[in-house]
Amino acid sequence: QVQLVESGGGLVQPGGSLRLSCAASGIIFSTNAVGWYRQAPGKQRELQTSITPSGSTNYEDSVKGRFTISRDNAANTVYLQMNSLKPEDTARYYCNVIRWNIPIASWGQGTQVTVSS
């Protein structure tokens, strides 16, 4: 059974940075596409960025140039480096394995990111 555990969220001031981690058991990240999603209060969960097995990355326009997704194969962990954070980045962040553009694993608890002064 696939288990995903997100961590690294917190409260940060606008312009600050955070690094999120997504650790997995039951699946090998390096052979799967993995994405970071976020869900703000009252909104749907949306994919923000993803990384393929070959290391290719994609970003939504709203985070392009500020967020960086990466993967540590030895640790079976995917990271999300978030810089120049804005209040509109406030959300709960989740990771998931993606196949055919669909998240396939059970969602973890996510990690809360709050950007506020």
C-alpha positions as CSV (number, residue, x, y, z in Angstrom):
1,Q,0.0,0.0,0.0
2,V,1.3,3.4,-1.0
3,Q,1.8,5.9,1.9
4,L,2.7,9.5,1.3
5,V,3.9,11.8,4.1
6,E,4.3,15.5,3.5
7,S,6.2,17.8,5.9
8,G,7.9,21.1,6.0
9,G,5.0,23.5,6.1
10,G,4.7,26.4,8.4
11,L,4.0,30.1,8.8
12,V,6.2,32.4,6.8
13,Q,6.2,36.1,5.9
14,P,5.6,37.3,2.4
15,G,8.8,37.0,0.4
16,G,10.1,34.1,2.6
17,S,10.9,30.5,1.7
18,L,10.0,27.0,2.7
19,R,11.0,23.6,1.6
20,L,8.4,20.8,1.6
21,S,9.2,17.1,1.7
22,C,7.2,14.2,0.5
23,A,8.3,10.8,1.6
24,A,6.9,7.6,0.2
25,S,6.6,4.0,1.1
26,G,5.2,1.3,-1.1
27,I,6.2,2.9,-4.3
28,I,9.4,4.0,-6.0
29,F,9.3,7.7,-6.9
30,S,12.1,7.5,-9.4
31,T,9.9,5.3,-11.7
32,N,6.8,7.5,-11.5
33,A,5.7,11.0,-12.1
34,V,5.1,12.8,-8.9
35,G,3.3,16.1,-8.4
36,W,2.7,18.7,-5.7
37,Y,-0.9,19.9,-5.3
38,R,-2.4,22.5,-3.1
39,Q,-5.8,23.3,-1.7
40,A,-6.8,26.6,-0.4
41,P,-9.9,27.0,1.8
42,G,-13.0,26.8,-0.3
43,K,-11.1,25.8,-3.4
44,Q,-10.4,22.6,-5.2
45,R,-7.1,20.8,-4.9
46,E,-5.0,21.7,-7.9
47,L,-1.7,20.4,-9.3
48,Q,1.1,23.0,-9.2
49,T,4.1,21.2,-10.4
50,S,5.3,17.7,-11.3
51,I,8.4,15.8,-12.1
52,T,8.7,12.8,-14.4
53,P,10.9,9.7,-14.0
54,S,13.4,11.4,-16.4
55,G,13.5,14.5,-14.3
56,S,11.5,16.7,-16.6
57,T,9.5,19.3,-14.7
58,N,6.3,21.3,-15.3
59,Y,4.9,24.3,-13.3
60,E,1.7,26.2,-13.2
61,D,2.2,29.8,-14.3
62,S,1.3,31.0,-10.8
63,V,4.4,29.3,-9.3
64,K,6.8,29.2,-12.2
65,G,10.1,30.9,-11.4
66,R,9.4,30.7,-7.6
67,F,8.9,27.0,-6.9
68,T,11.3,24.2,-7.7
69,I,10.4,20.5,-7.6
70,S,13.2,18.0,-7.1
71,R,13.7,14.3,-6.2
72,D,16.2,12.4,-4.1
73,N,16.1,8.8,-5.5
74,A,18.1,7.4,-2.6
75,A,15.8,8.8,0.0
76,N,12.7,8.2,-2.2
77,T,11.6,11.7,-1.4
78,V,10.3,14.6,-3.5
79,Y,10.9,18.1,-2.5
80,L,9.3,21.5,-3.2
81,Q,11.4,24.5,-2.7
82,M,9.2,27.5,-2.5
83,N,10.7,31.0,-2.7
84,S,9.3,34.5,-2.9
85,L,6.2,33.3,-1.2
86,K,3.0,35.3,-1.5
87,P,-0.2,35.3,0.6
88,E,-2.0,33.6,-2.2
89,D,0.3,30.6,-1.8
90,T,-1.4,29.9,1.5
91,A,-2.9,26.4,1.2
92,R,-2.5,22.9,2.3
93,Y,0.1,21.1,0.1
94,Y,-0.1,17.5,-0.9
95,C,2.0,15.2,-3.1
96,N,0.9,12.3,-5.1
97,V,1.9,9.9,-7.8
98,I,0.5,10.7,-11.2
99,R,-0.4,8.3,-14.0
100,W,-2.4,9.4,-17.1
101,N,-2.6,12.9,-15.5
102,I,-4.5,11.4,-12.5
103,P,-3.3,11.2,-8.9
104,I,-3.4,7.5,-8.1
105,A,-2.4,7.1,-4.4
106,S,-4.4,7.8,-1.3
107,W,-3.9,11.3,-0.2
108,G,-1.7,12.0,2.8
109,Q,-2.4,14.5,5.5
110,G,-0.7,17.3,3.6
111,T,1.3,20.1,5.1
112,Q,-0.1,23.6,5.8
113,V,1.7,26.6,4.4
114,T,0.5,30.0,5.6
115,V,2.0,33.1,4.1
116,S,1.2,36.1,6.3
117,S,2.8,39.2,7.9
